């Protein structure tokens, strides 16, 4: 299971930090990732982190977002800086090879 929090309304240029508490699997052994989905679009992988802390980002967020993890707390994070209106979406976390079970996601709205 995945429980995402931290979304909200933020002005362009602002920052948010999303958190995802994971359970039901061996978190330490799995790659984790953040995804986002807007209505009418496919769910998009935007950031991933391996169990050895190797990270990778989609071009659309590279340089603005930072993914990290805390293996003690079974939590993945997404620090989002310099937010743009086009980042408005629902953000989800899952494993790097995603489970069929998704959390509720957390909604991020970037608007003045």
N, C-alpha and C positions, 0 to 999 in steps of 0.2 A: 504494500500500500504506500501511497504517496500523499503527503499533506503539504500543499504549497500555501505560503502566506507572504505578505509583504507588499502586495500590489496596492494601487490607489491612483489618485489623480495627482498629476505633477505637471508643472509648467515645462515647456520646451527648454532644454538646457539643464534641467534638474536631474536629480539622482534618486534611485530607489535600490534597496537591497532585498532581493527575494530569498526566501528560505524554503527548504523542502526536507521534511522529516520522513525518512523511509523506514519501512518495517516489512518483515515477512521473508527476508532473504539475507544472505551474508553480505552486508553492505561493503565491508572491507575488500571483498574480492571482486567487486563489480565496477565497471565503468559507469559513470552517471552522466546525464545530459539534461539540458534544458531545451524545451521546444516551445513554439508559439503557434497559435492558430487564430486567424481572423475569419469572420463569417464568409462562407463561400470559397474558402481557400483550404488547401491541404495543410496538415500540421507540418511545421518546418523545424528541423533541427538547427539550433543556433549556437550551441556551445556544448562541448563534451570534455570530460576529465576521466582519465583512466585511474585504476587503483594505484598507479605509481605517480599520480599527479601530473601526467602529461596532458596538456590542454590543446584544444583546437576550437576555432571559431568560424562561423559563417562569415563571408566577406561583409555582409550587411551590418554586422555588429563588431567586427574586429577593431580593436583600439578603443572601443567604448564600453564593452562588457568584460567582466572578469568572473570566471567560474572558479569555485573552490569547494573544498569538502572538509568535513570534520568526522573522521572515522570513529571517534569516541561517542559523538552525539548522533551518529547515523544521519547526518544532515549535509545537504548540498546547498550551496549559495550561488546567487548570481548578483554581482554588483553591477548596476547599470548606471552609467554616467553619460552626460551630454545627450540626454534623451531627445529624440525627434518625434514629431507627431506621427510619423509612419510606424513608430514602434508600438502604437496602441494595439493591444491584442490581449488574448488570454494566454498566460504562460504556464507551462506544465513542466514537471520533471519526471524522469523515468530512467531506466537503465539505458546504457548506450545502445544495447540491442533491446529495444523496448518490450516490456511486458505488455500483454493484452489488457491489463487492468491499469487504468489511468486515474489520477486524482481529479479533484474538482477544478484544479487550476486556480490561478490568481489573476485578476484582471488589472491590467495596467492601461491607464488612459493618460496620454500626453497631450495636453491642450492648454491654451492660454485662457 
